[in-house]
Amino acid sequence: MESLLTAFLLFLAALTALLTYMFVPKLPIVALATAAAVALAIGIWWHWTQFSIDYRLSTWQEALRNYASYVMVLVVILLSYAFYVFSWNGGTLQSLAAQAASSVRDAGRRATERIASSVSRAANVASNTLFSEVTPEGAPPPMAE
């Protein structure tokens, strides 16, 4: 279903595009910047006058902002109480900390052993290669007497 408004809006858009194509290249930059700033200010003002009630009704959560400080104080109190309870009942926490420390110690010991064994293997290979006799290609290896 077409209306007269659709054709009029298309004509208005075409006329605006034609005028913009003809006149904008000849206008100075200051005039274009001023016109854009004025158009932006008018657009923001018009948008605010049209939709201010919608914004006011859609932001019902803003009323909850008044209670934010009370909620934060409650969270801090609950967290402090939980820390107090867990620090005095620390038998399980201390055993967990001891297990973590021993596992870190064991992992470090295993890594050190692996590095030391790989370095010693590499040193053995290098010394065997470095100090072995070189035979020319095609010649049979020397025989042991």
C-alpha positions in Angstrom: 0.0 0.0 0.0 1.6 3.2 -1.2 0.9 6.6 0.2 1.5 10.1 -1.1 4.0 10.7 1.8 6.4 8.0 0.4 6.7 9.7 -3.0 7.0 13.1 -1.4 9.8 11.9 0.9 11.7 10.3 -2.1 11.3 13.6 -4.0 12.6 15.5 -1.0 15.6 13.2 -0.6 16.5 13.5 -4.3 16.2 17.3 -4.1 18.4 17.4 -1.0 21.0 15.1 -2.7 21.0 17.3 -5.8 21.5 20.5 -3.9 24.2 18.9 -1.7 26.0 17.7 -4.8 25.8 21.1 -6.4 26.6 23.5 -3.5 28.7 21.6 -0.9 31.9 21.5 -2.9 31.8 25.3 -3.3 31.2 26.1 0.4 34.1 26.9 2.8 35.0 24.4 5.5 34.0 26.7 8.3 30.5 27.1 6.9 30.1 23.4 6.5 31.4 22.7 10.1 29.1 25.4 11.5 26.0 24.0 9.6 26.8 20.5 10.7 27.1 21.6 14.4 23.9 23.5 14.2 22.1 20.6 12.6 23.5 18.2 15.2 22.3 20.5 18.0 18.8 20.8 16.5 18.6 17.0 15.9 19.6 16.3 19.6 17.1 18.8 20.8 14.3 17.4 18.6 15.1 13.9 19.6 15.0 14.8 23.3 11.7 16.6 23.0 10.2 13.6 21.1 11.5 10.8 23.3 12.1 12.2 26.8 9.0 10.5 28.2 10.1 7.1 26.7 13.5 7.5 28.3 12.1 8.4 31.6 9.8 5.3 31.6 12.4 2.9 30.3 14.9 3.7 33.0 13.0 2.4 36.0 16.2 0.8 37.2 17.6 4.2 38.1 15.5 4.2 41.2 17.6 1.3 42.4 20.7 3.5 42.4 19.6 4.9 45.8 20.1 1.5 47.4 23.6 0.8 45.9 25.6 2.0 48.9 23.5 -0.1 51.3 24.0 -3.2 49.1 27.8 -2.6 49.0 28.0 -2.3 52.8 26.0 -5.5 53.2 28.3 -7.3 50.8 31.4 -6.1 52.7 29.9 -7.2 56.0 29.1 -10.6 54.7 32.5 -11.1 53.1 34.2 -10.0 56.3 32.2 -12.4 58.3 33.0 -15.3 55.9 36.7 -14.4 56.1 36.5 -14.4 59.9 34.7 -17.8 60.0 37.1 -19.5 57.5 40.3 -18.1 59.1 39.4 -19.4 62.6 38.3 -22.8 61.2 41.6 -23.1 59.4 42.4 -26.7 59.9 41.4 -27.7 56.4 42.8 -24.5 54.9 46.2 -25.1 56.5 46.3 -28.7 55.2 45.3 -27.5 51.7 48.1 -24.9 51.8 50.6 -27.6 53.0 49.5 -29.9 50.1 49.9 -27.0 47.6 53.4 -26.2 48.9 54.5 -29.9 48.7 53.1 -30.3 45.2 55.0 -27.2 44.0 58.1 -28.4 45.7 57.8 -31.9 44.0 57.1 -30.3 40.6 60.2 -28.2 40.9 62.3 -31.2 41.9 61.0 -33.2 39.0 61.7 -30.4 36.5 65.2 -29.9 37.9 65.9 -33.6 37.5 64.6 -33.7 34.0 66.7 -30.7 33.0 69.8 -32.1 34.6 69.4 -35.5 32.9 68.9 -33.9 29.5 71.9 -31.7 30.0 74.1 -34.7 31.0 72.8 -36.7 28.0 73.6 -33.8 25.7 77.0 -33.4 27.2 77.7 -37.1 26.7 76.6 -37.0 23.1 78.7 -33.9 22.5 81.8 -35.4 24.1 81.4 -38.7 22.2 81.0 -36.8 18.9 83.8 -34.3 19.6 86.5 -36.7 20.7 85.8 -39.6 18.3 88.1 -40.4 15.4 87.1 -39.1 12.1 87.3 -41.6 9.2 87.3 -40.5 5.6 84.3 -41.4 3.6 84.5 -44.8 1.9 87.3 -46.0 4.2 86.5 -48.8 6.5 86.5 -48.0 10.2 89.8 -48.7 12.0 90.0 -52.2 13.6 90.8 -52.6 17.2 94.0 -54.5 17.9 
